[in-house]
């Protein structure tokens, strides 16, 4: 159950990152949401939680770090996809 919860949380964070950045009339890319949500949650959430002293518990700092991490991963993914499409 924990694994399923982590996957769903990551997908929601990744979808939120796409909504924050704007979808430009396109539907949510759930593959990108899955990847960016999990990577962003792991890197951003874990890093911010540990730096703020909250540990690994679910706190606001970890959720904010997860969103920031997912936004950064989504930006990188979009930049790489656009770069490979044009070159």
N, C-alpha and C positions, 0 to 999 in steps of 0.2 A: 504494500500500500504506500509506503514511503517513497519508493521509486516512482510510482504513478503520480503522486503528489508533486514531486520535484519536476517531473516532465511537464505536467500541466502548469505549474507555476512558471517554469521557464518559457513555455509557449505564450502565456499571457504577458509576461514581461517583454518578450520579443515582439508580440503584436502591438503592445503599448509603445515600444520604441518606433515601430513603423508609423503609428498614428502621430507620435510627437514630431517625427521628421516630415510627415506628409506623404500621402500615397500617390498623389498626382493623378487621381481618377482610377487608379488600379486597385484591385482587391488585395487583401492581405496575402502576402506570400508566406504560407505556413511553414515551408521548409526553412526559409530565412528566419522566421519567427522562432522556430525550434532551435536552430543552431545559435543564433544571436542571443536568444534568451538563456540557453544553458551556459554558453561561454561567458556572456556578460554577467550572469548571476554568479557563476563560479569565481571569475576574476574580480569583477567590481564589487560584488556583495561580500565576498570573503575578505578582500583587501580592506574595504572601508570598515567592516565589522571589527576586524582585528586592530586596525589603527585607532578606532574610537574606543577600544577597550570593552566592547560588548561581547566578545567571544564569538561562538558559532551559533548563538541563539537568534531566533527571528526577532529582529528589532527594526525600527524605522531606518536606522543608518544602513543596515544591510539591504533593505528594499530599495532605498535611494541609490546605493552603490550598484545594485543589480540593474536598475533602469539606466543609469549613466553608462555602465559597462555594455549593456545591450545596444544603446544608442551608438556608442563608438564602434561596436562590431558591425552594426547595420550600415553605418557610414562607410566603413572600410570595405564591406562586402559590395555595396552599391558602387563605390569608386572602382573597385577591381572589375566588376561586371561591365561597367561603362567603358573602362579603358580597354578591355579585351574586345568589346563590341566595335569600337572605333579604330582599333589598331591591329 
